[in-house]
Amino acid sequence: MHWLPAALALLAVAGLADVISAVFRNTIIQLSVPDALRGRLMGVQMAVVTGGPRIGDAESGAVAAAFGTSASVVSGGLACIAGALVLARLLPAFTHQKAPAAQPPAETAPAADAAS
């Protein structure tokens, strides 16, 4: 991109998409993982979120050194699209994620009734 305003606008759109993706990931984990495993899975998710981009940085740097920056950007984008399509094909239930039915809140006795 050679025009800064367009680059900044596209960067903002990418940041928004990343935030929406993070909200979806966290919501799916919170709603579908049993309480006993939620902390462990959140730890794994955090490791992926912090470590995954570093792997991408190394890959894009290696491709840029070998083939140039344009090839690095284009091949990285195509690899992301291909990966998303492969995962959607391999995990069809993931694309149709549904929230579990809401449970009614447990009734609690008022404090005055509990004391008597």
C-alpha positions in Angstrom: 0.0 0.0 0.0 1.5 3.3 -1.0 -1.2 5.6 0.3 -1.1 6.1 4.0 -4.8 6.9 4.6 -5.9 3.7 2.9 -3.3 1.7 4.8 -4.6 3.1 8.1 -8.2 2.4 7.2 -7.4 -1.2 6.2 -5.4 -1.6 9.4 -8.4 -0.4 11.5 -10.7 -2.9 9.7 -8.2 -5.7 10.4 -8.0 -4.7 14.1 -11.8 -4.7 14.3 -12.0 -8.1 12.8 -9.3 -9.3 15.3 -11.3 -8.0 18.2 -14.5 -9.6 17.0 -12.7 -12.9 16.5 -11.4 -12.7 20.1 -14.9 -12.1 21.5 -16.2 -15.1 19.5 -13.4 -17.3 20.7 -13.8 -16.3 24.4 -17.6 -16.7 24.2 -17.4 -20.2 22.7 -14.9 -21.3 25.4 -17.0 -19.8 28.2 -20.2 -21.4 27.0 -19.1 -24.8 25.9 -16.3 -25.9 28.2 -17.0 -27.6 31.5 -16.2 -25.5 34.6 -13.4 -27.9 35.7 -11.5 -27.5 32.4 -12.2 -23.8 31.6 -9.1 -22.5 33.3 -6.8 -24.9 31.6 -8.4 -24.3 28.2 -8.1 -20.5 28.7 -4.4 -21.0 29.5 -4.0 -22.9 26.2 -5.9 -20.2 24.4 -3.7 -17.5 25.9 -0.5 -19.4 24.8 -1.9 -19.7 21.3 -2.9 -16.0 21.1 0.5 -14.8 22.4 2.7 -17.4 20.6 0.9 -17.8 17.3 1.7 -14.3 15.9 5.4 -14.9 16.7 5.3 -18.0 14.5 3.7 -15.9 11.8 6.3 -13.2 12.2 9.1 -15.7 11.7 7.3 -17.2 8.6 6.7 -13.8 7.0 10.3 -12.7 7.7 11.7 -15.8 6.1 9.5 -15.4 3.0 10.3 -11.7 2.8 14.0 -12.4 3.0 13.8 -15.1 0.3 11.2 -13.6 -2.1 10.5 -10.0 -1.1 8.0 -8.2 1.0 5.2 -8.3 -1.5 5.4 -12.0 -1.9 5.4 -12.3 1.9 2.2 -10.3 2.3 0.4 -12.0 -0.5 1.4 -15.6 0.4 0.6 -15.0 4.1 -2.9 -13.7 3.2 -3.5 -16.6 0.9 -2.3 -19.1 3.5 -4.7 -17.6 6.1 -7.6 -17.9 3.6 -6.6 -21.4 2.7 -6.3 -22.4 6.4 -9.7 -21.0 7.3 -11.3 -22.9 4.4 -9.6 -26.1 5.4 -10.7 -25.8 9.0 -14.2 -24.9 7.9 -14.3 -28.1 5.8 -12.7 -30.3 8.5 -14.8 -28.9 11.4 -18.3 -28.2 9.9 -20.0 -28.1 13.4 -17.7 -25.2 14.3 -19.3 -23.0 11.7 -22.8 -23.7 13.1 -21.9 -23.0 16.8 -25.0 -22.6 18.9 -25.2 -21.4 22.5 -26.6 -23.8 25.0 -30.1 -23.2 26.2 -30.2 -20.7 29.1 -30.8 -22.2 32.5 -33.2 -20.4 34.8 -31.5 -18.9 37.8 -31.6 -20.9 41.0 -34.1 -19.5 43.5 -32.5 -18.1 46.6 -34.2 -17.5 49.9 -34.2 -13.9 51.1 -31.8 -13.3 54.0 -34.6 -12.6 56.5 -36.3 -16.0 55.7 -33.0 -17.8 56.0 -32.3 -16.4 59.5 -35.6 -17.7 60.9 
